[in-house]
């Protein structure tokens, strides 16, 4: 399960999008554990001491932290609680059926076909013309549970945020957009080490490289080895090797001392200025 997060205008509140329906209709707000008796998910989240309030919407869970809490510390706990609850098939709200009937599934399939048609049309008419002018390309692969899976080629990944905004604006069912390589199951990302490394990338490393149009994605964690991919302005950058060895690798090993290797799986030859040049 892929859960996207979104900061709200209120710095104390963050939205979590699990890529599936949270409430069939309306919105529910809980300000304490006692108020959350109707929602097993909200009850579970209130077990985290720093959680002050919870709001449930059609496709999101909004969590408000206490004034003294730090998002860097509690965000992984919130993500873990939401994922554990939903993966177990437990209801978000008592009385709501978390397992759709065959008739519901049939209707959903029809709705999905219509959504896919909208997405592919937007990609062909609004997205690809801009991306191809920059030397990249975008290929639609799948839409499922609010998640659009695309193949980003060349420099296309730098447009990911813009593509996400366009698709979410015209197709409300779209929650997030991911690269096809990130849509494959990666159990290593759900380990304590995987979550700690993801937090380092999100809070310390990516804010810095974003200033240069770059992004570093965590691909997987296997034992003492971390696999990352340099994207956007980082792909093919002449300083990519320096960024990896002197920046990313150092911070990852500092956060998780058991990590021995940080490997770059970027296809740098697809970047505009590949630092790797084959021997002549």
Secondary structure, 3 states (H helix, E strand, C coil): CCCEEEECCCCCEEEEECCCCCCCCCCEEECCCHHHHHCHHHHHHHCCCCEEEEEECCCCEEEEECCCCCHHHHHHHHHHHHHHHHHCCCCCCCCCCCCCCHHHHHHHHHHHHHHHHHHHHHHHHHHHHHHHHCCCEEEEEEEECCEEEEEEEHHHHHHHHHHHHHHHHHCCCCCEEEEHHHCCCCHHHHCHHHHHHHHHHHHHHHHHHHHHCEEEEEEEEECCEEEEEEEECCCCCCCHHHHHHHHHHHHHHHHCCCCCEEEECCCHHHCCCCCCCCCC
